């Protein structure tokens, strides 16, 4: 289905309005009357170009919907992707100000830092293994500008794959130092386990998910480059968070990463 450019720009502006303090919006699929992925990515790209022009630094990509359950819920037959900007990043142990978020949830992921470009025409998983400089445990804070998380495929892709913030661990490991497929994950809230999982839950292998992303980025003209960060996808279920929560993630072989969500917007 063809959607006029002005409708694409209108949808992009509605999403930006939420970032600027307006309340979450109604589903974009209702506004546009379509669930076309091409339209969804056009909206995402419109905002990517806008934010880059405003001076935001693009530092990587995130992979979403890496599990079959989430794909089925959203009406997808493959993962999706979003952009990672420098101002979305928090360090291990930092407090996240809640006024940056709307309806946050957290998930445990493996983040890969690239030491080489992934922009070839016929890439394989061997190219991904060669390109990954190190991996760290990461907490992705997913969020939605769509009211009540009432999302389907168009809504989540257009909304930068429902991205929010990320907390990057501080214990880098080479791929030879841990098993990205069989590594176990446990997430705790206030010291109590709230989610468990493993690398295999992420597209069968987080490296395979990263290969999917690398190929897709070449197709769309934004190839992954040396120095980029890749959030490779969730190792377990989403966990809602509220102000005052403390979240700690542990991944076997990758250590732990921790964050706290401030009670007020100001932070620690």
C-alpha positions in Angstrom: 0.0 0.0 0.0 1.3 3.4 -0.9 1.2 6.1 1.7 1.8 9.8 0.8 5.0 11.3 2.0 3.1 13.9 4.1 1.5 11.0 6.0 4.9 9.5 6.7 6.1 12.9 8.0 2.9 13.4 10.1 3.4 10.0 11.8 7.1 10.7 12.4 6.2 14.1 14.0 3.6 12.5 16.2 6.2 10.1 17.6 8.7 13.0 18.2 6.0 14.9 20.0 6.0 12.2 22.7 9.7 12.6 23.2 9.1 16.3 23.6 6.6 15.8 26.4 3.3 15.0 24.8 1.4 11.9 26.0 1.7 8.6 24.2 -0.3 8.4 21.0 -2.9 6.1 19.4 -1.6 3.3 17.2 -0.2 4.6 14.0 -1.7 1.7 12.1 -5.1 3.3 12.7 -3.9 6.6 11.4 -2.3 5.2 8.3 -4.7 2.3 7.6 -1.8 -0.1 6.9 0.6 -2.6 8.5 3.1 -2.3 5.7 6.7 -2.8 7.0 8.0 -0.5 4.2 5.8 2.3 5.5 6.9 1.6 9.1 10.6 1.7 8.2 10.0 4.9 6.2 8.7 6.6 9.3 11.6 5.3 11.4 14.1 6.6 8.8 12.4 10.0 8.7 13.0 10.4 12.4 16.5 9.0 12.1 17.4 11.7 9.5 15.7 14.3 11.7 17.6 13.4 14.8 21.0 13.1 12.9 20.3 16.6 11.6 19.7 17.7 15.2 23.2 16.4 16.2 22.4 13.1 17.8 25.2 10.6 17.4 24.3 7.2 15.8 26.4 4.6 17.5 24.8 1.3 16.5 21.6 -0.7 16.0 19.3 -2.9 18.0 17.6 -6.1 16.9 14.1 -6.6 18.1 11.5 -9.5 17.9 14.2 -12.2 17.9 11.8 -14.8 19.4 9.1 -16.6 17.6 6.6 -15.7 20.3 7.1 -11.9 19.9 7.1 -12.3 16.1 3.8 -14.0 16.2 2.4 -11.3 18.5 3.5 -8.5 16.2 2.7 -10.3 12.9 6.3 -10.5 11.9 8.1 -13.3 10.0 11.6 -12.0 10.9 13.2 -9.7 13.5 13.1 -6.0 13.2 15.7 -3.3 13.8 16.1 0.2 15.3 18.8 2.9 15.7 21.0 3.3 18.8 22.0 6.9 19.7 24.8 7.9 22.1 22.3 9.7 24.4 20.4 6.5 25.0 23.4 4.9 26.7 24.0 4.5 30.5 27.0 2.9 32.2 26.9 0.0 34.6 25.6 1.2 37.9 24.2 4.6 36.7 20.8 5.7 37.7 18.2 6.2 35.0 16.0 9.3 35.3 12.4 8.1 35.0 11.3 11.3 33.2 13.1 10.0 30.1 10.7 7.1 29.9 7.0 6.5 29.3 6.0 2.8 30.0 9.4 1.1 30.3 10.3 -2.6 30.4 13.7 -4.2 30.6 15.3 -7.2 29.0 18.7 -8.9 29.2 20.8 -8.9 26.1 24.3 -9.5 24.8 25.8 -6.3 23.3 28.5 -6.8 20.6 31.1 -4.1 19.9 32.5 -4.2 16.3 36.2 -4.0 15.6 35.6 -4.2 11.9 33.1 -3.2 9.3 30.2 -5.5 8.4 29.3 -4.2 4.9 30.1 -7.1 2.6 27.9 -8.4 -0.2 28.1 -12.1 0.8 28.5 -12.1 4.6 28.4 -15.2 6.7 28.5 -15.8 10.4 32.3 -16.2 10.1 32.4 -12.5 9.1 30.4 -11.6 12.2 32.8 -13.6 14.4 35.8 -11.9 12.8 34.2 -8.4 13.2 33.2 -8.7 16.9 35.9 -7.1 19.1 34.2 -7.9 22.4 30.8 -8.6 24.0 29.3 -7.3 27.2 26.1 -7.9 29.2 23.5 -5.2 28.6 20.1 -4.2 29.9 17.9 -2.8 27.2 15.2 -0.5 28.5 12.4 -0.9 25.9 9.7 1.7 25.7 6.8 2.7 23.5 5.4 6.0 22.4 2.1 4.2 21.6 -0.4 4.3 24.5 -0.8 1.2 26.5 1.7 -0.8 24.5 -1.1 -1.3 21.9 1.4 -2.2 19.2 1.5 -4.3 16.0 4.2 -4.5 13.4 3.9 -0.9 12.0 3.7 0.7 15.4 6.9 -0.9 16.8 9.0 -0.5 13.7 8.0 3.1 13.2 8.7 3.8 16.8 12.4 2.8 16.4 11.7 -0.8 17.3 10.2 0.3 20.6 13.6 1.5 21.8 14.2 3.4 25.0 17.6 3.3 26.7 20.4 0.9 27.3 22.8 0.1 30.2 26.1 -1.3 29.0 28.1 -3.7 31.1 31.8 -3.0 32.0 33.3 -6.5 31.8 34.2 -7.0 28.1 34.8 -10.6 26.9 36.0 -11.9 23.6 33.9 -14.5 21.9 36.3 -17.2 22.8 35.8 -16.5 26.5 32.1 -17.4 26.7 29.4 -19.3 24.8 26.9 -16.9 23.2 24.4 -19.7 22.6 24.4 -21.7 25.8 25.2 -18.8 28.3 22.5 -18.5 30.9 20.8 -15.2 31.9 19.1 -14.2 35.1 17.6 -10.8 35.8 16.8 -9.7 39.4 14.6 -6.9 40.7 15.3 -5.8 44.2 17.4 -9.0 44.6 14.7 -11.3 43.5 14.8 -13.3 40.2 12.2 -12.0 37.7 13.4 -13.4 34.4 15.7 -16.2 33.2 16.8 -17.2 29.7 19.8 -18.2 27.6 21.6 -17.1 24.4 19.7 -19.7 22.3 16.5 -17.8 22.9 17.8 -15.0 20.7 17.2 -16.2 17.2 18.8 -19.5 18.1 22.2 -17.7 18.3 22.9 -14.0 19.0 25.6 -14.1 16.3 23.0 -15.3 13.7 20.8 -12.4 14.8 23.7 -10.0 14.2 24.3 -11.5 10.8 20.6 -10.9 9.9 21.1 -7.3 11.0 24.3 -6.8 9.1 22.8 -8.1 5.9 19.6 -5.9 6.4 21.7 -2.8 7.1 23.5 -3.3 3.8 20.2 -3.6 2.0 18.8 -0.3 3.6 22.0 1.7 3.0 23.1 2.0 6.7 25.8 -0.7 6.9 27.4 -1.6 10.3 30.8 -0.1 10.7 33.8 -0.5 13.0 33.0 1.0 16.4 29.3 0.3 16.1 27.4 -1.3 19.0 24.8 -4.0 18.4 22.1 -5.0 20.9 21.6 -8.5 19.6 18.2 -9.3 21.0 16.5 -10.5 24.2 17.6 -13.7 26.1 14.4 -13.8 28.0 11.1 -12.2 28.8 10.4 -8.5 29.2 10.0 -7.2 32.8 8.0 -4.0 33.5 9.8 -1.5 35.8 8.6 1.4 37.9 10.4 4.3 39.7 12.5 3.1 42.5 13.3 -0.3 41.0 16.8 -1.7 40.9 17.6 -4.2 38.2 20.7 -6.4 38.0 21.4 -8.7 35.1 23.9 -11.6 35.1 24.9 -13.6 32.0 27.2 -16.6 32.5 30.7 -15.7 31.1 29.8 -12.0 30.7 29.4 -10.9 34.3 26.8 -8.5 35.5 25.3 -5.1 34.8 23.1 -3.1 37.2 20.9 0.0 37.1 18.5 1.9 39.3 15.4 3.8 38.1 15.0 7.1 40.0 12.0 7.9 42.1 12.0 11.4 40.6 13.1 12.6 37.2 16.4 14.0 38.4 18.3 10.8 38.8 20.4 9.5 41.7 
